[in-house]
């Protein structure tokens, strides 16, 4: 289905003025023919009366073809089931009064910008709520950039750990004919494809950096992760969604991860794991520094010939220094006032 843009229909004001003028003529003709028939019976007066009455009865039909579009709005028109074209530019249009507007997603309410839920109108008065409901249940298609904030999903990463993740997808309609006729409901279609693409991409990555994991598919282990490579993951999600919604005439502008965390059932365990890993890394750094300090102390004592120690005393000194430097608490030294041997 190829989009047909109707750009030569901006004659709504002309049609409106013409209908008003015809109604004025019909009213004037009805009055004049009535006066004429009161004075003298004439077939011409009867014919004029009939014509004016017919105009008054059916003259409103062209008004049904008047359409008003604001910037970044579109209207898909069909005539007796056949696609006629799309009005995309803002203005005052006059089209075939028997044309009907089509928007299968007009009443669909998702967690996205541009959609107003009826329940959210509780703080409005009845008139404003009715106006908002009428405006949002129309057949116009928004061409603005929209943001879809899908619900959080629980997905297993490549290591099998359940994680909760949520994304925000920025999108817009580029082909109204495809959006209306190629899919049943383009909003629900987009939401479903976002969920599917998100699952497919998240399953390729671990939550945090893990050894021996290939996230790019080139057979080489890398350091990709959901937490550390959020920009790359978001771009892959965007590309995956775009491939799925091309047939619906939708362009994915951007996809961003809005929420990322371990599932509640393993969050506490993974926190302990992270704490243990941090403690181990800290201990490694402390031991490396302590060993370097002990080596420096022994070298300085040997170079300056401050004292000569045999291997047994060196081992005792090394042990004492490591205990002092690697301990969690301040050491309580014991001063030896006797001989060294």
Long-range contacts (C-beta under 8 A, 24 or more apart in sequence): 1-83, 1-177, 1-178, 1-181, 1-182, 2-177, 3-86, 3-175, 3-176, 3-177, 3-178, 3-249, 4-83, 4-84, 4-85, 4-86, 4-177, 5-85, 5-86, 5-87, 5-88, 6-77, 6-84, 6-85, 6-86, 6-87, 6-93, 6-95, 7-88, 7-89, 9-87, 9-93, 9-94, 9-95, 10-89, 10-91, 10-92, 10-93, 11-93, 11-94, 12-66, 12-67, 12-68, 12-91, 12-92, 12-93, 12-94, 13-92, 14-94, 15-62, 15-65, 15-66, 15-94, 16-63, 16-66, 16-94, 18-62, 19-59, 19-60, 19-62, 19-63, 22-55, 22-59, 23-55, 23-56, 23-59, 25-52, 25-55, 26-51, 26-52, 26-53, 26-55, 26-56, 26-59, 27-52, 27-56, 30-56, 61-97, 62-94, 62-97, 63-97, 64-97, 64-98, 65-94, 65-95, 65-96, 65-97, 65-99, 66-92, 66-93, 66-94, 67-92, 67-93, 67-94, 67-95, 68-92, 68-93, 69-93, 69-140, 72-142, 72-143, 72-144, 73-140, 73-141, 73-142, 73-143, 74-140, 74-141, 74-142, 74-143, 74-173, 74-176, 75-101, 75-139, 75-140, 75-141, 76-101, 76-102, 76-103, 76-139, 76-141, 76-176, 76-177, 76-180, 77-101, 77-102, 78-102, 83-177, 83-181, 86-176, 86-177, 88-143, 88-176, 101-138, 101-139, 101-140, 102-139, 102-180, 103-138, 103-139, 103-140, 103-141, 103-180, 104-180, 104-184, 104-185, 104-186, 105-185, 105-186, 105-187, 105-188, 106-136, 106-137, 106-138, 106-139, 107-137, 108-185, 108-187, 108-188, 110-148, 110-187, 110-188, 110-191, 111-148, 111-149, 111-150, 111-151, 112-146, 112-147, 112-148, 112-149, 112-187, 113-146, 113-147, 114-142, 114-144, 114-146, 141-173, 141-176, 141-179, 141-180, 142-173, 143-172, 143-173, 143-176, 144-172, 145-170, 145-171, 145-172, 145-253, 146-170, 146-171, 146-172, 147-171, 148-190, 148-191, 148-194, 149-258, 150-191, 150-194, 150-195, 150-198, 152-259, 153-195, 153-198, 153-199, 154-263, 155-198, 155-199, 155-202, 155-203, 156-203, 157-202, 157-203, 157-205, 157-206, 157-207, 157-226, 158-203, 158-204, 158-205, 158-206, 158-210, 158-213, 158-215, 159-206, 159-207, 159-210, 159-213, 161-206, 161-207, 161-262, 161-263, 161-266, 161-270, 162-262, 162-263, 162-265, 162-266, 163-202, 163-207, 163-226, 163-260, 163-261, 163-262, 163-263, 164-259, 164-260, 164-261, 164-262, 164-263, 165-198, 165-202, 165-226, 165-257, 165-259, 165-260, 166-257, 166-258, 166-259, 166-260, 167-194, 167-198, 167-234, 167-237, 167-255, 167-256, 167-257, 167-258, 168-255, 168-256, 168-258, 169-194, 169-238, 169-241, 169-252, 169-254, 169-255, 170-252, 170-253, 170-254, 170-255, 170-256, 171-245, 171-250, 171-251, 171-252, 171-253, 172-250, 172-251, 172-253, 173-249, 173-250, 173-251, 174-249, 174-250, 174-251, 175-249, 176-249, 177-249, 178-247, 178-248, 178-249, 179-248, 179-249, 179-250, 182-247, 182-248, 182-249, 183-247, 183-248, 186-248, 186-249, 186-250, 189-245, 189-248, 190-241, 190-245, 190-248, 190-250, 193-241, 193-244, 193-245, 194-241, 196-244, 197-237, 197-240, 197-241, 197-244, 198-237, 200-240, 201-233, 201-236, 201-237, 201-240, 202-226, 202-233, 205-229, 205-233, 207-260, 207-262, 207-270, 208-274, 226-257, 226-260, 227-260, 230-257, 230-260, 233-257, 283-326, 286-325, 286-326, 287-326, 289-325, 290-321, 290-322, 290-325, 290-326, 291-322, 293-321, 293-325, 294-318, 294-321, 294-322, 294-325, 297-321, 313-340
